[in-house]
Amino acid sequence: ADSKQSQLKMEAGRKKRKVAKKSFPRINQLLAEAEAAKKEQEEKDKRKSYEDSIPSEVKAQYVALDCEMVGIGAEGKQSALARVSLTDWYGEVILDTFVQVPDRVTDFRTFVSGVRAKDIRITSSNSMELHACRKKVGEIIKNKILVGHSLKNDFAALMLGHPKHLIRDTARYKPFMRASGRNGGKLRPRKLRDLVKEQVGLTIQKEGEAHTSVEDAKATMELYKVVRGQWEKEIEKLESSRTTKRKR
């Protein structure tokens, strides 16, 4: 019996040592984490240096847009504008307003949009009449480089357009898109939340929380900044190529 008890104690001791060993990270893991942190900081410093080199008058040309919609129609599948947010290069809010919906809202989509019935009532001091809002947004974005994610949806809700050469849609930027299908296939947009987490290290649109158009507009601008240099070079190259073809 003593022998069996002694054996059990030894076995328990070995298990404890194994647990203790597992609780300490290996040196290779620590080195890898340190190297990853160093690279991340270097990348941040590089981006900051590049951003600091951009003249303030160039930064003033940029505006980020994001909208929230509610559902109208029998099943609430048709989208109607309910909130508009515009931010500048630095993330400062230029405009953030709820919008009065002229049609009967059948789905507020509050779990996603964050919009409640009281936000878009005519009596609400925080909401704008639709046409007044469209006019205001049009004035703000005129001649500006507009940054956004899936801007096609925002333009449809606002019933506005914008010159193609002044649009920077991060949902349509090819390096941010993902090929679908077994052998690659058609490029499809990725979620803003995933791109921002991957490229910028920011967490937005948290699970179980409603979206906020101000946060999304700011995040989209930060996402654009990461690739601005390369993106603008590609546009310049494309414009140069078109000019050359026209001269022939």
N, C-alpha and C positions, 0 to 999 in steps of 0.2 A: 504493500500500500504506500509506504514511504517512497519507494522507488518511482511509483506511478505519479505521486504528487510532485516529486522533484522534477520528473520529466515534463509535467504540465507547466510548472513554473518556468522551466527553461524555454519551452515553446512560447509561452506568453511573453518572456523577455525578448525573444527573437522578433516576435510580431511588433513589439513596442519600438525596437530598434529600426525595423523596416518603416514604420509609420514616421518616426523621427527623421529618417533619411529622406522620405518623400516630401516632408514639409519644407525642406531647404532647396531652393532652385540651384541647378547646376551652373558651373562657371560659364559654360558655353551659352547657356540661356541668358545669363546676366550680360555677357558681352554682346550678344545679339540684340538685346533690348536697348543697351546703351548706344550701340551703333545706329539702331533705328531711330532713337530719340535725337541723336546727333544729326542724322540726315534730315529729319523732320524740321529741326531748328534751322539748319542751313537753308532748307527750301523756303521757310518762312522769312528768313533774313534776305534771301535773294528776291522774293516777291516784294518785300517792303522796300528794298533798294530800288527795284524797278518802278514801283508805284510812286515813290518819292521823286523819281526822275521825270514823271509826267507833269507837264505844266498845268497850273490850276485852271487856265482858260480851256484846256482840252478836257479836263475832268468835268468842267461845267457843262459840257455838251451832252453828258450822259444822264438818263433818267430811267429808273426801273419801275415796271408796272406789274401789278397783280390784282386780280378781281376775285370776288366770291359770288357765287350764283345760288339762286333758289329755284325750285321746280314749279312750273305752271302747267296748265292743261289737265286733262282728265286723270292721267296717271302721274303727273309731276315730272315727266321725263324731259319736257322742254325747259331749257335754261333761261333765266332772266337775271339781269344784273341786280345785285343787292348791296355790294360794297366795292369801293375802288380805293386802291392805295398806290401812291407814287412816292418814290424816295430818290434821293440824289446819290452821287458817287460815294459820299461819306456815310450813307445810311440815314441821313436826316429826312424826316417826313416832310414832303412838299404838300401832299393832299391825302387825307384819309377820311372818307365819308361813307355812310350808309346811303343807299339809294332807294327812293320810293318806287315800289313796283306797281305799275298801273293796272296789271291784271291780277286776278285772284290767285294767291299762292296756295298750291295744293301740297307742296312738300318744301319745308324750310331747310331741310338737309342740315339741321343745326349740328348734328354730330360731326359733320365735316366742315360746313361753312362757318359755324359759330354764330350765324344770323338767327335772331329771334323776332317774333312778330312785332314786338314793341320797338325794335330798332328801325324798322322801315315804315312805320306809320307816318301819315301826313303830319300829324301833330308832333312828331319827334323832332327835337331841335338838332339832333345829330344826323338827320337824313336830308338829302337833296332831291329835288324834283329831277326826273330822268333827263330831260332835255337840257336843263341847266347844268347838270353834271357832265353830260357829253360835251357841251360847249367849253366848260372849264378844263376838262381833260385835254380837249383838242388844242386849247390855247397853250397849255403847259408843255405838251409834247411836240408842238410845232417846231420844225427844224432841229429837233433833238435826236440823238442816237438812243433808240429805245431798247432797253434790255428786259427780257422776260422769258418765261418758260411756257411753251405752248401758247404763244401770243395769238394764234388763230382764234382760240376760244374767247380770249379777252376782247379782241376786235369785234367778234360776232356779237358778244353781249353789249358792247358799247356802241355798236353800229358805226364804227369808225374804221378808217384805213390809215396807212402810214407808208411813206416811200420805202420801197424794198431795200435800197442801199443804206437806209438809216435803221434797219431792224437787226437786232442781235438776239436771236431766239436760241436759247441754250438747249431746247428740246430738239432743234433741227441741226445743231452743230455736229457734223459727222463723227469726230473723235469721241463725242459723248454718247453716241448712239450704239445700239447693240444689234448684231445680225441675228435674225430669227431663222429657224429651220435647221435641218440636219447638216446641210452643206453651206452654211452661211445664209445666203438668201437676202431678203429685203432688210434694210436697216430700220430699226424701230426706236422711238424715243424711250428714254429711261425716266424713272421717277425723279423729280427734283430732290426729294428727301435723300435718296440713295446717292445721287451725284454730289450733293453738298457734303454729305458725311464722308464720302470717299476722297473728294478733291480738296475740300476746305477744312474738314474735321469738325464741322458744326452739326448739331442735332436739331432738326426741325420736325414739325408734324409728328410729334410723339404719339405713340399708340394710345388710343382712348381719349386723346385731346383734340379739340376742334382746330382747324387751320386758322391762321391769322394772316391776312393778306399783307400786312406791314412786314411781318417776319419773313414771309416768302419773297417779297420784293427785295428786301435787304440781302437775303441769302443768294438770290439769283445774281445780284450785282457782284457779290463776293465770288461766286462761281465764275462769272465772266472775267473778273480780274485775273484769275489764275491762268487763263489762256489768251488774254487780250493780245499780247505781243504776237503770238503765232496766228491768231485769228485775223488780226488786221493786216498782217503780211500776206495771208492768203487772199484777202479781199483786194488788196493793192495789186497783187499778181494777176488776179482775174480781170480787174479793170484795165490793167495795162495790156493784157492779151486781147480784150475786146476792142480797145482803142487801135491797136495794131491791125486787127482784122478790118476795121472800118476804113482805115487809111488805104488798104490794098485795092 
